[in-house]
């Protein structure tokens, strides 16, 4: 995929998840750019096996990519997608500051508006993206409150509008990443980072996996790792986990 693929968007009223549809299309040989927008998901999923609230009124989109890249580099597309949806959201509500939380959540107005899930197998990648457009009910136990475009004053953008603009941004970003690598993506991600210099706590496993890692966020590594400086001045590199922001948003 040396040039941006063409977005081929199919809208479906109800499905288990948009990513399930994208993976079925991948198995049938669908090209990069094949995408599914679902009005309501009955089994939406998030990172690390968590569920994703998928009531009507949100954007639930999955895009199939077939990157010409080593499997060991595919993680970079997670940051590409985060930047693409951030840009699409910022275009909808330009008077708000949309920020990125490692590895790929989008924050605004003190809460979370978007989450992404990247899945890869057999040379194909599916990027699932959920955005709160209509107001959503609070999620018990969530680290951050849910924020929607409606809460930010945007009452005109619909799921199909956002899916079309985001999908084009994502495909263009993926093509640029294939051409230029992760370095420019990293620099752009840092420009919009939600926690530069702030105190963060990272939970790197499930129950019983040990104490969280805490420190000041100082960098994003060239391999996508979150780089912390702990209380002893030592650098810690985290490659997977759930970040809790303990500084200001």
C-alpha positions as CSV (number, residue, x, y, z in Angstrom):
1,X,0.0,0.0,0.0
2,X,2.4,2.7,-1.2
3,X,-0.4,5.2,-1.9
4,X,-3.5,5.8,0.3
5,X,-6.1,3.1,-0.3
6,X,-9.6,4.1,-1.2
7,X,-12.1,4.0,1.6
8,X,-15.0,1.6,0.9
9,X,-17.4,2.1,3.7
10,X,-20.4,-0.2,4.4
11,X,-22.9,0.8,7.0
12,X,-24.6,-2.0,9.1
13,X,-27.4,-1.4,11.6
14,X,-26.5,-4.1,14.2
15,X,-23.6,-6.5,14.5
16,X,-21.5,-8.1,17.1
17,X,-18.8,-5.7,16.3
18,X,-17.5,-3.7,13.3
19,X,-14.2,-5.6,13.6
20,X,-15.9,-8.9,13.3
21,X,-17.3,-7.8,10.0
22,X,-13.9,-6.4,8.9
23,X,-12.1,-9.7,9.7
24,X,-14.7,-11.7,7.7
25,X,-14.1,-9.4,4.8
26,X,-10.4,-9.9,5.2
27,X,-10.9,-13.7,5.1
28,X,-12.8,-13.2,1.8
29,X,-9.9,-11.3,0.3
30,X,-11.2,-7.7,0.7
31,X,-8.7,-5.0,-0.1
32,X,-7.2,-2.4,2.2
33,X,-9.6,0.4,2.8
34,X,-12.6,-1.9,3.4
35,X,-14.5,-0.4,6.3
36,X,-17.6,-1.2,8.3
37,X,-19.7,1.3,10.3
38,X,-22.1,-0.3,12.8
39,X,-25.0,1.5,14.4
40,X,-25.1,-0.7,17.4
41,X,-22.6,-3.4,18.6
42,X,-23.8,-6.2,20.7
43,X,-20.3,-7.4,21.6
44,X,-17.9,-4.5,21.2
45,X,-14.5,-5.0,22.6
46,X,-11.6,-2.8,23.8
47,X,-8.0,-3.2,24.7
48,X,-6.8,-6.1,26.9
49,X,-10.1,-8.0,26.5
50,X,-12.3,-5.3,28.0
51,X,-15.8,-4.5,26.6
52,X,-16.7,-1.3,24.9
53,X,-20.1,0.3,25.5
54,X,-21.7,0.5,22.1
55,X,-25.1,2.1,22.4
56,X,-26.7,3.9,19.4
57,X,-25.4,7.3,18.6
58,X,-21.7,6.6,18.6
59,X,-19.2,5.9,15.8
60,X,-18.2,2.3,15.7
61,X,-15.9,1.9,12.8
62,X,-13.4,-0.8,11.7
63,X,-11.0,-0.3,8.8
64,X,-9.0,-3.1,7.1
65,X,-5.4,-2.4,6.2
66,X,-2.9,-4.6,4.5
67,X,0.4,-2.9,5.3
68,X,3.6,-3.5,3.4
69,X,5.6,-3.7,6.7
70,X,7.3,-6.2,8.9
71,X,4.9,-7.7,11.5
72,X,7.3,-6.4,14.2
73,X,6.5,-2.8,13.2
74,X,2.7,-3.1,13.0
75,X,2.3,-1.5,16.4
76,X,3.1,1.9,14.8
77,X,-0.3,1.9,13.1
78,X,-1.9,2.3,16.6
79,X,-0.3,5.7,16.9
80,X,-1.1,6.6,13.3
81,X,-4.8,5.8,14.0
82,X,-4.8,7.9,17.2
83,X,-3.5,10.9,15.3
84,X,-6.0,10.4,12.5
85,X,-9.0,10.3,14.8
86,X,-7.6,13.2,16.8
87,X,-7.4,15.3,13.7
88,X,-10.9,14.4,12.6
89,X,-12.4,15.3,15.9
90,X,-10.4,18.5,16.1
91,X,-11.9,19.5,12.8
92,X,-15.4,19.0,14.2
93,X,-14.8,21.1,17.3
94,X,-11.8,23.3,16.7
95,X,-12.2,25.3,19.9
96,X,-11.4,22.3,22.0
97,X,-8.0,20.7,22.8
98,X,-7.9,17.0,21.9
99,X,-5.1,15.2,23.6
100,X,-3.6,11.6,23.3
101,X,-3.1,9.3,26.1
102,X,-0.7,6.4,25.6
103,X,-1.0,4.3,23.8
104,X,-4.1,5.4,21.8
105,X,-7.0,7.0,23.7
106,X,-8.2,10.5,22.9
107,X,-9.0,12.8,25.7
108,X,-10.8,16.2,25.8
109,X,-12.4,18.4,28.5
110,X,-11.1,16.1,31.3
111,X,-12.6,12.9,29.9
112,X,-12.3,10.2,27.3
113,X,-14.0,10.6,23.9
114,X,-12.4,7.8,21.9
115,X,-10.7,4.4,22.2
116,X,-9.0,2.3,19.6
117,X,-8.1,-1.4,19.2
118,X,-5.6,-2.7,16.7
119,X,-5.7,-6.4,15.8
120,X,-3.3,-8.1,13.4
121,X,-3.1,-11.5,11.8
122,X,-1.9,-13.1,8.6
123,X,-0.6,-9.9,7.1
124,X,-3.9,-8.0,7.7
125,X,-4.6,-5.3,10.3
126,X,-8.0,-4.2,11.5
127,X,-8.3,-1.0,13.4
128,X,-11.5,-0.6,15.4
129,X,-12.4,2.9,16.6
130,X,-15.2,3.9,19.0
131,X,-16.1,7.6,19.4
132,X,-18.8,9.0,21.7
133,X,-20.9,11.3,19.6
134,X,-24.2,11.3,21.5
135,X,-24.1,11.6,25.3
136,X,-23.2,8.3,27.0
137,X,-24.0,6.9,30.4
138,X,-21.2,6.8,33.0
139,X,-19.3,3.6,33.0
140,X,-18.8,2.2,36.6
141,X,-15.1,1.9,37.5
142,X,-13.9,3.9,34.5
143,X,-10.7,5.9,35.1
144,X,-12.0,8.9,33.3
145,X,-15.5,10.1,32.6
146,X,-17.0,9.7,29.1
147,X,-17.2,12.8,27.0
148,X,-19.1,13.1,23.8
149,X,-19.1,15.5,20.8
150,X,-22.6,16.5,21.9
151,X,-21.2,17.5,25.3
152,X,-18.7,19.7,23.5
153,X,-21.4,21.6,21.6
154,X,-21.3,19.7,18.3
155,X,-24.9,18.6,17.5
156,X,-24.4,18.3,13.8
157,X,-21.7,15.6,13.2
158,X,-23.1,12.1,12.7
159,X,-21.4,8.7,12.7
160,X,-21.2,8.5,8.9
161,X,-19.7,12.0,8.6
162,X,-17.0,11.3,11.1
163,X,-16.3,7.8,9.7
164,X,-15.7,9.2,6.2
165,X,-13.4,12.0,7.4
166,X,-11.5,9.8,9.8
167,X,-11.2,6.9,7.4
168,X,-9.5,9.1,4.8
169,X,-7.1,10.6,7.4
170,X,-6.3,7.0,8.6
171,X,-5.5,5.7,5.1
172,X,-3.4,8.7,4.3
173,X,-1.5,8.4,7.6
174,X,-0.9,4.7,7.1
175,X,0.5,5.3,3.6
176,X,2.8,8.0,5.0
177,X,3.9,5.7,7.8
178,X,4.8,3.0,5.3
179,X,6.9,5.4,3.4
180,X,8.6,7.3,6.2
181,X,8.5,5.1,9.2
182,X,7.5,5.8,12.8
183,X,9.8,8.8,13.5
184,X,7.5,11.5,12.1
185,X,4.5,9.8,13.7
186,X,6.3,9.8,17.1
187,X,7.0,13.6,16.9
188,X,3.5,14.4,15.9
189,X,2.1,12.2,18.7
190,X,4.3,14.0,21.3
191,X,2.9,17.3,20.1
192,X,-0.6,16.2,21.3
193,X,0.4,14.1,24.3
194,X,-1.9,14.5,27.3
195,X,0.7,13.7,29.9
196,X,4.1,15.1,29.0
197,X,6.0,15.8,32.2
198,X,3.1,14.6,34.3
199,X,2.9,11.9,36.9
200,X,1.4,8.7,35.6
201,X,0.7,5.2,37.0
202,X,0.8,2.2,34.6
203,X,-0.9,-1.1,35.4
204,X,0.9,-3.6,33.3
205,X,-1.2,-6.7,34.0
206,X,-4.3,-8.0,35.5
207,X,-5.1,-8.9,39.1
208,X,-2.1,-10.2,41.0
209,X,0.4,-8.9,38.4
210,X,2.3,-6.8,40.9
211,X,2.4,-3.2,41.9
212,X,1.7,-0.5,39.3
213,X,4.7,1.4,37.8
214,X,4.8,5.1,38.7
215,X,6.8,8.0,37.5
216,X,7.0,11.1,35.4
217,X,6.3,10.7,31.7
218,X,9.4,12.0,29.8
219,X,9.2,10.5,26.3
220,X,7.7,8.2,23.7
221,X,10.4,5.7,22.6
222,X,11.2,5.0,19.0
223,X,9.6,1.6,19.5
224,X,6.4,3.1,20.9
225,X,7.3,2.5,24.5
226,X,6.2,4.9,27.2
227,X,9.3,6.2,29.0
228,X,9.0,7.1,32.7
229,X,11.5,8.5,35.2
230,X,10.8,7.0,38.6
231,X,11.4,8.4,42.0
232,X,15.0,7.2,42.0
233,X,15.8,9.0,38.8
234,X,15.9,5.8,36.7
235,X,14.2,5.5,33.4
236,X,11.5,2.8,33.0
237,X,10.3,1.7,29.6
238,X,6.7,0.3,29.4
239,X,5.5,-1.4,26.3
240,X,2.0,-2.5,27.3
241,X,-0.4,-1.4,30.1
242,X,-3.2,0.9,31.1
243,X,-2.1,4.4,32.0
244,X,-3.8,6.3,34.8
245,X,-3.1,10.0,34.7
246,X,-2.4,11.4,38.2
247,X,-1.3,14.9,37.0
248,X,-3.5,17.5,35.3
249,X,-5.3,16.8,32.1
